[in-house]
Amino acid sequence: MALERTVRYALEEDIGTGDVTTDSTVPVGLWASGAIESNSEGVVAGLPVVHEVYRQLDESVHVEDRVREGDRIVRGDVLALVTGPARAILTGERVALNFLQRMCGIATLTSRFVEAVAGTRVFVTDTRKTTPGLRFLEKYAVRVGGGRNHRMGLSHAVLIKDNHIVAAGGIREAVARATRATAHTMTVTVECATLEDVIEALEAGADILLLDNMDVETLTAAARIAAGRAILEASGGVTLDNVAAVARTGVDCISVGALTHSAPALDIRLTLTLGAAA
């Protein structure tokens, strides 16, 4: 349902009252095929969304995948072949490519972070820094790229951040309130900016410590202090240049907001050919 609703909105947003260019220039009944091709290297994610775009536009359009989700592609690779009425293919082109380029970009960037920490016990996870309305698709793309998902929304876990700490009157009080108010199955994460915060959060009984914007030396010290008493999540300021060093500090996972808020779209195009392609 979420996919259907999201695609429907995207098509309504783009088409409005009609595709005036296609409707005025492309003959009714003209049959064509469109090759969806990559102009760069990356990881494939989002082909099911392409299928949904054309299913909603015109069920006579056939989408044939030429690669699978998670496959690595290079420039010139054909990801899918779209065959059917030329009008429908062209009207859905931009929406289909927008989703596909965005999701491939996220999967590609995620795979690079995952590769950078290969050989360690650390896993890479995303954050809630996603495009409004597209979170489920962007987090899916992270999984395709080899990463893991952080909480999907505010109802899925307690994450006590700096402003919550201020409002509650301190780490201990915030953790105590969260523990009393939620089920025993709900994890409680506390954002820690200093080693003093780490000690206080551990003493308060936090399940997970989010070590915010700490350098490698401070992360290493935090891991020694925690000594396995809580899951340690490094977050903030993590790049492809330093993620391997962060992974060696003793943390359990690394959350990277850039996976979804800064991933460059993969360069993908659709090339139209009249008639049905082989």
N, C-alpha and C positions, 0 to 999 in steps of 0.2 A: 504493500500500500504506500509506504513512504517513497519508494522509487517512482511509482506511477504518479503520485501527487507532485513530486519534485519536477519530473519531466514535463508533466502537463503545464505547470506554471511557467517553466522555461520556454516552452513552445508558445504559450499565450503571450508571454512578454515579448518574444521576438516577432511573431507573425502578426499580432494585433488583428486588424480587420482583413488582412490578406497580404500575401507576398506580391506586391504590385509589379516588381521587376520580373519575376519568374512567370507570373500569370499573363503578362503582356508580351513576353518575348518567346516563351517556349510553347510549342504547339501541344494541344491536348492529345494524349495517346502516344506521344513520342516515348519510345523505350530506350533505356540507357543503362550503363553500369558505371559505378564509381569506385575507383581503387583508393582505399585509405592507406596512405603511405607515410613512412617516417622520414623526416629530413635530418634526424640526428639519432645518436645512440641513447638507449634508455631501457626502462622496464615497463612492460605492458600492464595497464590496469584501466578498466572502464568499458570493456567491450560489451558487457551486459547492458550498459546504459545506452549504447548505440542501438542495440536491438530494440530497446524500449522506445527510443525516439521514433524509429521508423514504424514500429508496431502501432503507435498512436497516430501517426500521420497517415499511413496507408498500409493496410495489412497485405497488400499485394507486393510490397517491397520485400525482397529477400536479402538478408544479411548473412554472408558466409565468412566465418572467422578463418583467417589463415595463420594465426598464432594463438597462443593460449595466455590467459592471465598469468603474470609472473615471468613470462618469457623475456629474455633479453633480445633487443632488436638493434639494428644498425641502420644507417642512412640507406634508403632505397627499399627497405623491407616493406612488404604489403601486410598490413594488419588485418584488413577485412575487405571483402568485395560486396558492394551494395548494388543490387540489380532490381530494376522495376521502372515505374513511370518517372521520366526525367524531372517532371515538376516536383514530385514528392522528394526525390533525392536532393534536389537543389534547395528546396524549402527547409529541409531538415539538416542541411550540411553544417551550418554554423553552430547550431545547438549541439549536434552530435560531436563535432570537433571540440567545442568549448569544454564539454564534460571530459572527453577523452584526453585532451592535452593537459588539462588540470590534474586529472587522476594519474596519468602516466608520469607527470612531473613529480608528484608527491611520492609515488612508488620508487622512482629513480633516485631521488635525494635520500629517501629512507634507506635504500639498499646500500648507498655509499657510506652512511653512518654505521650500518650494521657490519659492513665489510671492514670498517676501520677498527671495530672492537672485536673482530674475530680472534679466537684463541683465548679470550678472557671469559669469565663466567657472567659478565655483565650483559644485560639486554637493553635495547633502545626502545623508548616509548614516546608517544606523542603527548599533547596537552589539549586543553579546551580552546586553544587559540585557532579556531577554525572559521571558515566562511559561514555566516549565519544561514541556516537552512540546508547546508551541504555537509554537516558534520558526519553523518553516517556514511556518506560516500568518501569523504576525505580520510576518515579513520579506516574504512575498508582498504583504501589505497595504501595506507601505512602498513597494514597487515600483509598485503600482496608484496610489498617491498621488503618484508622480513622483520618489520618492527612489531611492537605490541601496543595495544591501546590502553591509555590511562582511562580514568572514569569518563563515561559517556556524557554525564550531566551532573547537576548539583545533587540529585537524589541518590546517586550511586555510591558515594563514600563521603566521609567527613574529611575536609581538608582545611585546617585552621591556618589562615594566612595572617600576615602582619596586622591588617585592619581588624580581623576578628579578635586577635590577641588584645589590641587596644580596647576594643569595645567590651570584651569580657573581663578586662582587668588583670590580664596576665596569662601566661601559658598554662599554669596549673589550674586556674579557674576555668579556662576555656576547655581543657581536656576533661576536667571533672564534669562540666555541664554537658559536653557532647556524649560522654560515656553514660550519664544518667538518662539522657533523652533518646538514645538510639538503641537498636537491638544489639545483642551481644555479637551478632554476626557482622556488624558494620565495622570496618576498619577506621581508625582515627590517625590522620596524618597531621603533623605539625611542621610548619615552615620555620626553619632555623637559619638565622643570618649570622650567628656567632657561635663560638664553642660554648659560651654560657647558656645560650638557647638550647644547645644539644643536651647539656647536662640536665637542664630543667625539664625538657620534654621527656627525657628518659625517666627521670624521677616521677614524672606525672603519669607515666604508663602509656605513652604514645606507641602505636604499632609501627608507624613509618615516620621517618624524619626526612623532610624535603630540605636538602642543604642548598640554600639559595645563594647563587653568585659567589661561591667560595672558590678561592684559588686551590691549586693542587696540594700545596702544603697544608692548608686548613682542612681540606677534605680528608687527607691522610690522617691528620690528628683526630678528626671527628670519628673516623672508622676505628681508631684505636680506643677512643673513649666508649663508643657504643659496644664494641666487643661482641657483636652478634645479638644484642638485646633488642634491636629493632632493625627493620629493613631500611636501608639508606638509599635515598634517591638524590642524585646530583642534578641540579637544574640551574639554568641561567648562564649565559655567556659561553655555552658549549658550541664549538664549531668543528668542522672537519679537520682543522689543523690541531686542535687540542683534545679531541674526544678520546683518542687512544691513551693519552696521559691521564685523563680523568678516570678512565676505566681501570687503570692500574692502582688507584688510590685505596681500594678496598670497598667502594660502594657496590650496591647490588644492581642498580639500574640508573639510566641516564635519560631524563626527559628533555626533549628538544622541541620547542615551540616552532622553530623554523621549518620543521617537516611539513607543516600545513599552512603557516602564515607567510612563508617566504620561498617556497619551492617554485623554481621557474617552470613554466609550462613547457612541455616537450613540443618541438616543432613538427606538426603533422598536417598533411594536406589531403584533399580529395581531388582526384583527377578523373574527369568525366569522359566516357567514351560512348558514342551512340551505338545502340544495339546491345545485345547480351554478350558479355565477355565469357571466355572459356574459363 
